[in-house]
Amino acid sequence: EEDDDDEDWQEPLSECESDRKKSQDAESSVNKVPGCYPEKPFSCSDCGKQFLHKHSLKRHMRRNTEKTSPSFSVNQNFPEVKQNPVSKPKAHKGKKNFACNDCGKTFRDMFCLKSHMRVHSQEKPFSCASCGKSFRHENNLKIHTRIHTGEMPFSCDVCGKKFKHQHNVKTHMRIHTGEKPFVCHICGKRARHQNNLKIHMIVHGDERPFGCDLCGKKFNRKTSLTSHMTVHTGEKPYNCDICGKSYKRKSHLRTHMTVHMEEKPFGCEVCGKRFNRKTHLGTHMTVHTGEKPYSCEFCGKRFTRKTHLDSHITVHTGEKPFGCGVCGQEFTQQGSLNRHMKFHLG
């Protein structure tokens, strides 16, 4: 599925990063109330920075004490907490003085260093109560539990589709924006996801390891072979929940589902006709422009749609990819095979 692109996956926040973000979010949420400017009575005696809560100041002081102290003590006393600062603030240097002895990576505080050390020790202290799977960070465990609870806290602002992870929303948004950031350096074809580009690159290779047992046709993808097998079996495993219409391919069902969508956000500036997909609008525009961007490399004939070109190419190659599972007769087009099958079905 396109929405689950591995390359776009981002490492979940570590425990220390998660805790830091929670504190920042808690303080910033108060400031979002119109007309509300809360007093920050707790200030750092070192740099003058002010805080809304006493525990936030303590955490701040602990980190800065760690940066300047040669050793770290859990029971270390914090400097005196003052209210209503009068001293001029001065900026901390923000150095990362806590280094990992194994890999040399540095961290701002001891807490993050200890969390990082689990990478080397393989310690995974946080276990899932449902399946027993263990994790190095508590935040990773929280994300994992959504598999069991079915929670989908992140949703698309455009269509409302829900997701378990925020990075899936960002990837999904490319469907609405039309963004395709990954480009094939050979043919220039663009893809929404890097994984799709990797699959596309197989097209430029000669290897076709997946062969059909019925007609011998070979494919460079296993999914292409699986899709091809429906030509012989006539199977249509993808059903529309609304009207019951069936399709051989999931992509065909997705395209069909837009028929049931009332929203058609993409409008033609020439005639006003509206479409629920940007690609459909692009195809429609060739009616007004007369553009035929797809040309045959054999005879130069041009077409408005790539599917029309693909169908035309078989005239030159002699390829007949659509075979009858009953008598073995082959056809250049799916429509011809469908008409032929009616003779067998009576």
Kinemage of the C-alpha trace (Angstrom):
@kinemage 1
@onewidth
@group {chain A} dominant
@subgroup {mainchain}
@vectorlist {calphas} color= white
{ca glu a 1} P 0.000 0.000 0.000
{ca glu a 2} L 1.309 3.377 -0.920
{ca asp a 3} L 0.620 4.940 2.449
{ca asp a 4} L 3.118 2.666 4.175
{ca asp a 5} L 6.325 3.805 2.646
{ca asp a 6} L 9.342 2.629 4.678
{ca glu a 7} L 11.668 5.346 3.464
{ca asp a 8} L 9.402 8.048 4.871
{ca trp a 9} L 9.335 6.377 8.277
{ca gln a 10} L 10.818 8.456 11.021
{ca glu a 11} L 12.349 7.126 14.243
{ca pro a 12} L 9.864 7.701 17.118
{ca leu a 13} L 10.934 10.138 19.789
{ca ser a 14} L 13.200 8.680 22.433
{ca glu a 15} L 12.065 8.804 26.022
{ca cys a 16} L 14.022 11.912 26.885
{ca glu a 17} L 12.906 13.699 23.709
{ca ser a 18} L 9.323 12.660 24.362
{ca asp a 19} L 9.399 13.948 27.943
{ca arg a 20} L 10.957 17.211 26.796
{ca lys a 21} L 8.271 17.686 24.133
{ca lys a 22} L 5.464 16.943 26.612
{ca ser a 23} L 6.748 19.696 28.896
{ca gln a 24} L 7.011 22.148 26.007
{ca asp a 25} L 3.520 21.276 24.785
{ca ala a 26} L 2.071 21.696 28.263
{ca glu a 27} L 3.500 25.191 28.624
{ca ser a 28} L 2.697 26.283 25.083
{ca ser a 29} L -0.933 25.138 25.379
{ca val a 30} L -1.550 27.739 28.075
{ca asn a 31} L -0.220 30.483 25.848
{ca lys a 32} L -2.668 29.531 23.082
{ca val a 33} L -5.634 30.857 25.102
{ca pro a 34} L -6.568 34.264 23.613
{ca gly a 35} L -5.652 37.146 25.867
{ca cys a 36} L -3.947 34.862 28.383
{ca tyr a 37} L -0.313 35.596 29.215
{ca pro a 38} L 0.501 33.479 32.292
{ca glu a 39} L 3.091 34.612 34.783
{ca lys a 40} L 6.281 32.533 34.929
{ca pro a 41} L 7.350 32.981 38.559
{ca phe a 42} L 10.244 30.490 38.603
{ca ser a 43} L 13.557 31.681 37.192
{ca cys a 44} L 17.019 30.209 36.733
{ca ser a 45} L 19.602 31.948 38.920
{ca asp a 46} L 22.265 31.182 36.319
{ca cys a 47} L 20.752 32.449 33.072
{ca gly a 48} L 17.501 34.134 34.117
{ca lys a 49} L 15.251 31.907 32.025
{ca gln a 50} L 11.709 31.805 33.430
{ca phe a 51} L 9.380 28.844 33.852
{ca leu a 52} L 5.718 28.293 34.539
{ca his a 53} L 6.275 25.309 36.841
{ca lys a 54} L 8.795 24.572 39.542
{ca his a 55} L 9.556 21.087 38.198
{ca ser a 56} L 10.421 22.617 34.808
{ca leu a 57} L 12.989 24.855 36.448
{ca lys a 58} L 14.444 21.908 38.369
{ca arg a 59} L 14.820 19.902 35.204
{ca his a 60} L 16.469 22.896 33.513
{ca met a 61} L 18.871 23.385 36.421
{ca arg a 62} L 19.757 19.699 36.540
{ca arg a 63} L 20.729 19.657 32.885
{ca asn a 64} L 22.901 22.738 33.158
{ca thr a 65} L 24.521 21.427 36.338
{ca glu a 66} L 25.301 18.178 34.525
{ca lys a 67} L 26.994 20.138 31.737
{ca thr a 68} L 29.390 21.895 34.097
{ca ser a 69} L 29.944 19.176 36.740
{ca pro a 70} L 32.630 16.505 36.310
{ca ser a 71} L 30.370 13.886 37.896
{ca phe a 72} L 26.636 13.280 38.032
{ca ser a 73} L 24.700 12.727 41.230
{ca val a 74} L 21.017 11.823 41.367
{ca asn a 75} L 20.651 13.433 44.791
{ca gln a 76} L 22.410 16.643 43.800
{ca asn a 77} L 20.888 19.753 45.376
{ca phe a 78} L 19.467 22.334 43.023
{ca pro a 79} L 20.324 26.044 43.293
{ca glu a 80} L 17.857 28.222 45.082
{ca val a 81} L 14.587 28.848 43.238
{ca lys a 82} L 13.841 32.528 42.881
{ca gln a 83} L 10.753 34.449 41.807
{ca asn a 84} L 10.506 37.736 39.890
{ca pro a 85} L 14.010 37.793 38.361
{ca val a 86} L 15.932 41.036 38.199
{ca ser a 87} L 19.169 39.737 36.674
{ca lys a 88} L 19.765 40.024 32.938
{ca pro a 89} L 19.404 36.668 31.166
{ca lys a 90} L 22.485 35.148 29.574
{ca ala a 91} L 22.440 32.323 27.061
{ca his a 92} L 23.728 28.806 27.804
{ca lys a 93} L 26.242 27.380 25.384
{ca gly a 94} L 24.149 24.228 24.851
{ca lys a 95} L 27.169 21.917 24.663
{ca lys a 96} L 26.774 18.151 24.533
{ca asn a 97} L 29.201 17.058 27.239
{ca phe a 98} L 27.914 13.524 27.806
{ca ala a 99} L 29.653 11.119 25.441
{ca cys a 100} L 29.019 7.442 24.807
{ca asn a 101} L 32.134 5.367 25.540
{ca asp a 102} L 31.165 2.827 22.876
{ca cys a 103} L 30.465 4.973 19.810
{ca gly a 104} L 31.454 8.501 20.840
{ca lys a 105} L 28.016 10.026 20.240
{ca thr a 106} L 27.362 13.015 22.507
{ca phe a 107} L 24.236 14.087 24.374
{ca arg a 108} L 22.962 17.129 26.239
{ca asp a 109} L 22.193 15.304 29.483
{ca met a 110} L 22.834 12.052 31.332
{ca phe a 111} L 19.235 10.888 30.914
{ca cys a 112} L 19.527 10.832 27.104
{ca leu a 113} L 22.924 9.142 27.332
{ca lys a 114} L 21.522 6.380 29.539
{ca ser a 115} L 18.629 5.928 27.127
{ca his a 116} L 21.093 5.696 24.216
{ca met a 117} L 23.224 3.069 25.998
{ca arg a 118} L 20.384 0.568 25.543
{ca val a 119} L 21.333 0.450 21.861
{ca his a 120} L 24.654 -1.122 22.835
{ca ser a 121} L 23.429 -3.215 25.785
{ca gln a 122} L 20.358 -4.465 23.843
{ca glu a 123} L 18.317 -3.763 26.979
{ca lys a 124} L 14.577 -3.515 26.268
{ca pro a 125} L 12.851 -2.829 29.587
{ca phe a 126} L 9.411 -1.905 28.208
{ca ser a 127} L 7.236 -4.916 27.343
{ca cys a 128} L 3.824 -5.130 25.682
{ca ala a 129} L 1.219 -6.667 27.999
{ca ser a 130} L -0.660 -8.117 25.017
{ca cys a 131} L 2.049 -9.881 23.002
{ca gly a 132} L 5.198 -9.610 25.117
{ca lys a 133} L 7.248 -7.713 22.546
{ca ser a 134} L 9.905 -5.541 24.197
{ca phe a 135} L 11.158 -2.056 23.407
{ca arg a 136} L 14.047 0.175 24.402
{ca his a 137} L 11.875 3.266 24.907
{ca glu a 138} L 8.481 3.730 26.523
{ca asn a 139} L 7.285 5.911 23.651
{ca asn a 140} L 7.970 3.079 21.184
{ca leu a 141} L 5.832 0.784 23.326
{ca lys a 142} L 2.969 3.299 23.277
{ca ile a 143} L 3.115 3.425 19.483
{ca his a 144} L 3.212 -0.385 19.287
{ca thr a 145} L 0.100 -0.832 21.458
{ca arg a 146} L -1.980 0.838 18.723
{ca ile a 147} L -1.678 -2.439 16.817
{ca his a 148} L -3.700 -4.124 19.560
{ca thr a 149} L -6.074 -1.273 20.411
{ca gly a 150} L -6.733 -0.204 16.818
{ca glu a 151} L -6.227 3.426 17.844
{ca met a 152} L -5.677 5.789 14.921
{ca pro a 153} L -5.034 9.225 16.451
{ca phe a 154} L -3.814 10.940 13.274
{ca ser a 155} L -6.212 11.956 10.497
{ca cys a 156} L -6.034 13.651 7.096
{ca asp a 157} L -7.489 17.178 7.125
{ca val a 158} L -8.663 16.777 3.526
{ca cys a 159} L -10.478 13.425 3.403
{ca gly a 160} L -10.605 12.392 7.062
{ca lys a 161} L -8.747 9.099 6.608
{ca lys a 162} L -7.158 7.967 9.872
{ca phe a 163} L -3.684 6.594 10.532
{ca lys a 164} L -1.724 5.046 13.383
{ca his a 165} L 1.381 7.149 12.739
{ca gln a 166} L 1.869 10.815 11.913
{ca his a 167} L 4.435 10.058 9.190
{ca asn a 168} L 1.716 8.090 7.349
{ca val a 169} L -0.422 11.255 7.219
{ca lys a 170} L 2.445 13.210 5.657
{ca thr a 171} L 2.956 10.498 3.035
{ca his a 172} L -0.796 10.228 2.395
{ca met a 173} L -1.091 13.982 1.780
{ca arg a 174} L 0.854 13.535 -1.466
{ca ile a 175} L -2.277 11.955 -2.929
{ca his a 176} L -4.095 15.283 -2.475
{ca thr a 177} L -1.200 17.565 -3.384
{ca gly a 178} L -0.041 15.493 -6.343
{ca glu a 179} L 3.540 15.699 -5.096
{ca lys a 180} L 5.862 13.013 -6.514
{ca pro a 181} L 9.327 13.771 -5.145
{ca phe a 182} L 11.102 10.582 -6.265
{ca val a 183} L 12.346 10.626 -9.879
{ca cys a 184} L 13.682 7.794 -12.042
{ca his a 185} L 17.069 8.898 -13.428
{ca ile a 186} L 16.577 6.731 -16.523
{ca cys a 187} L 13.136 7.659 -17.868
{ca gly a 188} L 12.122 10.593 -15.659
{ca lys a 189} L 9.026 8.902 -14.269
{ca arg a 190} L 8.053 10.267 -10.867
{ca ala a 191} L 6.732 8.434 -7.812
{ca arg a 192} L 5.073 9.468 -4.567
{ca his a 193} L 7.110 6.997 -2.515
{ca gln a 194} L 10.688 5.797 -2.720
{ca asn a 195} L 9.548 2.179 -2.452
{ca asn a 196} L 7.419 2.674 -5.574
{ca leu a 197} L 10.459 4.053 -7.379
{ca lys a 198} L 12.488 0.991 -6.374
{ca ile a 199} L 9.773 -1.264 -7.787
{ca his a 200} L 9.654 0.824 -10.968
{ca met a 201} L 13.416 0.470 -11.476
{ca ile a 202} L 12.897 -3.265 -12.081
{ca val a 203} L 11.252 -2.276 -15.382
{ca his a 204} L 14.641 -1.102 -16.644
{ca gly a 205} L 16.229 -4.453 -15.792
{ca asp a 206} L 16.065 -7.589 -17.961
{ca glu a 207} L 15.410 -10.097 -15.193
{ca arg a 208} L 11.878 -11.554 -15.041
{ca pro a 209} L 11.978 -14.295 -12.412
{ca phe a 210} L 8.221 -14.806 -11.980
{ca gly a 211} L 6.611 -17.034 -14.615
{ca cys a 212} L 2.967 -17.999 -15.192
{ca asp a 213} L 2.458 -21.796 -15.004
{ca leu a 214} L -0.440 -21.631 -17.475
{ca cys a 215} L 0.844 -19.510 -20.358
{ca gly a 216} L 4.544 -19.101 -19.568
{ca lys a 217} L 4.494 -15.316 -19.535
{ca lys a 218} L 7.171 -13.886 -17.229
{ca phe a 219} L 7.080 -10.872 -14.948
{ca asn a 220} L 9.604 -8.839 -13.009
{ca arg a 221} L 7.290 -8.521 -10.002
{ca lys a 222} L 5.452 -11.184 -8.042
{ca thr a 223} L 2.485 -8.829 -7.675
{ca ser a 224} L 2.318 -8.521 -11.469
{ca leu a 225} L 2.173 -12.310 -11.777
{ca thr a 226} L -0.578 -12.500 -9.155
{ca ser a 227} L -2.551 -9.831 -10.997
{ca his a 228} L -1.980 -11.634 -14.307
{ca met a 229} L -3.371 -14.913 -12.937
{ca thr a 230} L -6.842 -13.365 -12.758
{ca val a 231} L -6.818 -13.363 -16.578
{ca his a 232} L -6.899 -17.155 -16.475
{ca thr a 233} L -9.094 -17.624 -13.414
{ca gly a 234} L -11.538 -14.770 -14.022
{ca glu a 235} L -11.321 -14.053 -10.298
{ca lys a 236} L -12.354 -10.599 -9.089
{ca pro a 237} L -11.410 -10.524 -5.398
{ca tyr a 238} L -11.865 -6.798 -4.806
{ca asn a 239} L -15.475 -5.811 -4.106
{ca cys a 240} L -17.078 -2.400 -3.675
{ca asp a 241} L -18.885 -2.262 -0.323
{ca ile a 242} L -21.358 0.278 -1.687
{ca cys a 243} L -22.597 -1.182 -4.973
{ca gly a 244} L -21.065 -4.665 -4.930
{ca lys a 245} L -19.145 -4.295 -8.183
{ca ser a 246} L -16.041 -6.521 -8.340
{ca tyr a 247} L -12.568 -5.931 -9.758
{ca lys a 248} L -9.478 -7.962 -10.486
{ca arg a 249} L -7.116 -5.347 -9.134
{ca lys a 250} L -7.153 -3.267 -5.980
{ca ser a 251} L -6.097 -0.189 -7.932
{ca his a 252} L -9.197 -0.567 -10.130
{ca leu a 253} L -11.401 -0.724 -7.039
{ca arg a 254} L -9.771 2.427 -5.636
{ca thr a 255} L -10.430 4.223 -8.895
{ca his a 256} L -14.043 3.010 -8.879
{ca met a 257} L -14.623 4.200 -5.298
{ca thr a 258} L -14.211 7.798 -6.411
{ca val a 259} L -17.509 7.385 -8.294
{ca his a 260} L -19.260 7.216 -4.931
{ca met a 261} L -17.452 10.271 -3.600
{ca glu a 262} L -19.616 13.388 -3.734
{ca glu a 263} L -16.687 15.767 -3.406
{ca lys a 264} L -15.026 16.734 -6.681
{ca pro a 265} L -12.376 19.287 -5.718
{ca phe a 266} L -10.614 19.506 -9.095
{ca gly a 267} L -12.406 21.728 -11.610
{ca cys a 268} L -11.644 22.462 -15.270
{ca glu a 269} L -11.037 26.189 -15.783
{ca val a 270} L -12.242 25.951 -19.382
{ca cys a 271} L -15.613 24.185 -19.169
{ca gly a 272} L -16.200 23.897 -15.421
{ca lys a 273} L -16.433 20.105 -15.357
{ca arg a 274} L -15.282 18.753 -12.014
{ca phe a 275} L -13.331 15.657 -11.054
{ca asn a 276} L -12.518 13.812 -7.858
{ca arg a 277} L -8.944 13.111 -8.973
{ca lys a 278} L -6.266 15.478 -10.199
{ca thr a 279} L -5.105 12.877 -12.737
{ca his a 280} L -8.611 12.738 -14.217
{ca leu a 281} L -8.589 16.515 -14.624
{ca gly a 282} L -5.208 16.308 -16.339
{ca thr a 283} L -6.512 13.706 -18.794
{ca his a 284} L -9.647 15.774 -19.412
{ca met a 285} L -7.617 18.881 -20.259
{ca thr a 286} L -6.312 17.175 -23.411
{ca val a 287} L -9.862 17.546 -24.785
{ca his a 288} L -9.383 21.329 -24.799
{ca thr a 289} L -5.684 21.487 -25.634
{ca gly a 290} L -5.631 18.701 -28.203
{ca glu a 291} L -2.392 17.547 -26.617
{ca lys a 292} L -1.337 13.946 -27.216
{ca pro a 293} L 1.692 13.451 -24.984
{ca tyr a 294} L 2.118 9.718 -25.531
{ca ser a 295} L 3.777 8.718 -28.821
{ca cys a 296} L 4.508 5.311 -30.360
{ca glu a 297} L 8.238 4.679 -30.751
{ca phe a 298} L 7.572 2.495 -33.806
{ca cys a 299} L 5.278 4.592 -35.994
{ca gly a 300} L 5.062 7.948 -34.222
{ca lys a 301} L 1.296 7.828 -33.711
{ca arg a 302} L 0.262 9.888 -30.707
{ca phe a 303} L -2.336 9.301 -28.001
{ca thr a 304} L -3.977 11.286 -25.226
{ca arg a 305} L -3.726 8.413 -22.735
{ca lys a 306} L -0.939 6.008 -21.886
{ca thr a 307} L -3.362 3.068 -21.744
{ca his a 308} L -4.280 3.759 -25.376
{ca leu a 309} L -0.591 3.783 -26.314
{ca asp a 310} L 0.072 0.522 -24.455
{ca ser a 311} L -2.797 -1.123 -26.302
{ca his a 312} L -1.529 0.227 -29.641
{ca ile a 313} L 2.041 -1.020 -29.081
{ca thr a 314} L 0.847 -4.644 -29.288
{ca val a 315} L 0.093 -4.038 -32.991
{ca his a 316} L 3.846 -3.703 -33.587
{ca thr a 317} L 5.154 -6.243 -31.072
{ca gly a 318} L 2.579 -8.929 -31.808
{ca glu a 319} L 2.283 -9.493 -28.074
{ca lys a 320} L -0.983 -11.026 -26.927
{ca pro a 321} L -0.916 -10.811 -23.154
{ca phe a 322} L -4.553 -11.761 -22.595
{ca gly a 323} L -5.078 -15.505 -22.867
{ca cys a 324} L -8.267 -17.545 -22.575
{ca gly a 325} L -8.079 -20.005 -19.687
{ca val a 326} L -10.509 -22.369 -21.454
{ca cys a 327} L -9.151 -22.779 -24.996
{ca gly a 328} L -5.817 -20.962 -24.837
{ca gln a 329} L -6.607 -18.380 -27.531
{ca glu a 330} L -4.698 -15.143 -26.990
{ca phe a 331} L -5.685 -11.524 -27.521
{ca thr a 332} L -3.978 -8.163 -27.632
{ca gln a 333} L -6.655 -6.405 -25.569
{ca gln a 334} L -8.600 -7.237 -22.437
{ca gly a 335} L -11.861 -6.214 -24.111
{ca ser a 336} L -11.322 -8.748 -26.883
{ca leu a 337} L -10.777 -11.492 -24.321
{ca asn a 338} L -13.922 -10.485 -22.439
{ca arg a 339} L -15.995 -10.693 -25.632
{ca his a 340} L -14.428 -14.061 -26.433
{ca met a 341} L -15.252 -15.466 -22.978
{ca lys a 342} L -18.965 -14.903 -23.643
{ca phe a 343} L -18.822 -17.700 -26.230
{ca his a 344} L -17.672 -20.162 -23.573
{ca leu a 345} L -20.149 -18.917 -20.997
{ca gly a 346} L -23.027 -19.097 -23.492
